[in-house]
């Protein structure tokens, strides 16, 4: 097997493993850099739940080499309906890669209505813009 095929096989297996892990956790995130088309590793991400007038911290993680956090929701905690916020600490990331950015952090607020479903929050990132959507 060529090195290229082995690398592609490893990436495919790694992506499959990430998806398999995510199946047991209700929330995952993925960050892709639109400027270079590559995953964004090393981005700190926090998860909070809206409780009353405040945001209650639930978890935090850092994107891996593929720009993913496969299991962001805390283990052994019930996944309840409600409003949640994922905050991507993009300013820290861009400082590490020595690039200016307009967005020091990107909060994504979303509502969970069906707790038996998996929620995936992808972030398409560039220094001066971003996009997100409900992934699967």
C-alpha positions in Angstrom: 0.0 0.0 0.0 1.4 3.4 -0.9 2.0 6.1 1.7 -0.8 8.2 0.3 -3.3 5.3 0.5 -2.2 4.5 4.1 -2.7 8.2 5.0 -6.1 8.3 3.4 -7.1 5.0 5.1 -5.9 6.4 8.5 -7.8 9.6 8.0 -11.0 7.6 7.1 -10.6 5.3 10.1 -10.0 8.3 12.4 -13.1 10.1 11.0 -15.1 6.9 11.5 -13.8 6.6 15.0 -14.8 10.2 15.8 -18.3 9.5 14.4 -18.6 6.3 16.4 -17.5 8.2 19.6 -20.0 10.9 18.9 -22.8 8.4 18.6 -22.7 7.9 22.4 -22.5 11.7 23.2 -25.3 14.1 22.1 -23.0 17.0 21.1 -20.0 17.4 18.8 -18.2 20.3 17.1 -16.0 20.6 14.1 -13.9 23.7 13.0 -12.6 24.1 9.4 -10.4 27.0 8.3 -11.9 28.4 5.1 -8.7 30.3 4.4 -6.6 27.2 3.8 -9.3 24.5 3.6 -7.8 22.6 6.6 -9.1 21.6 10.0 -8.4 23.9 12.9 -6.7 22.1 15.8 -6.2 23.7 19.2 -9.3 25.8 19.4 -10.7 26.0 23.0 -14.4 25.5 23.1 -16.8 25.9 26.0 -20.4 24.6 26.4 -23.0 26.4 28.6 -26.7 26.0 29.3 -29.1 28.9 29.7 -30.6 28.7 33.2 -32.8 31.6 34.2 -31.0 34.8 33.3 -27.5 33.2 33.3 -25.3 30.8 31.4 -24.2 27.8 33.4 -20.8 26.3 32.4 -21.1 22.6 31.5 -17.9 21.6 29.7 -14.9 22.6 27.8 -12.6 21.0 25.3 -10.0 21.6 22.6 -10.3 20.7 19.0 -8.1 17.8 17.9 -5.9 17.5 14.8 -9.1 17.1 12.7 -10.6 20.2 14.2 -13.1 18.1 16.1 -14.4 17.5 19.6 -16.4 14.3 19.3 -17.8 14.4 22.8 -18.5 17.9 24.2 -21.5 17.2 26.4 -20.4 16.0 29.9 -20.6 12.3 30.5 -23.1 11.0 33.0 -25.2 14.2 32.9 -28.7 14.1 31.5 -29.1 15.8 28.1 -32.1 18.1 28.7 -34.2 20.2 26.4 -33.3 23.9 26.5 -31.0 26.6 25.2 -27.3 26.0 24.9 -24.3 28.0 23.9 -21.0 26.8 22.4 -18.3 29.4 22.4 -15.3 29.0 20.1 -12.2 30.9 21.4 -11.0 31.9 18.0 -8.9 34.8 19.1 -6.6 32.5 21.1 -6.3 30.2 18.0 -5.4 33.0 15.6 -2.8 34.3 18.0 -1.2 30.9 18.1 -1.0 30.8 14.3 0.2 34.4 14.1 -2.8 35.8 12.2 -5.1 38.8 13.0 -8.8 38.2 13.4 -11.9 40.3 13.8 -13.6 37.7 16.1 -11.9 37.0 19.4 -14.7 34.4 20.1 -17.7 33.1 18.3 -20.7 32.1 20.4 -23.3 29.8 18.8 -26.6 29.6 20.6 -28.9 26.7 19.7 -32.0 25.1 21.1 -32.4 21.4 22.0 -35.9 20.2 21.6 -35.3 16.5 21.0 -32.9 15.0 23.5 -32.8 11.6 21.7 -31.0 13.2 18.7 -27.3 14.0 18.1 -26.4 17.7 17.7 -23.4 18.6 15.6 -22.2 22.3 15.4 -19.7 22.8 12.6 -17.9 26.2 12.3 -16.5 27.3 9.0 -13.9 29.9 10.0 -11.8 32.6 8.4 -10.1 35.6 10.1 -12.9 38.0 9.2 -15.9 35.8 8.8 -17.6 32.6 9.8 -20.6 30.4 9.1 -22.3 27.6 11.1 -25.2 25.3 10.7 -26.9 22.2 12.3 -24.8 19.3 11.2 -25.5 15.6 11.6 
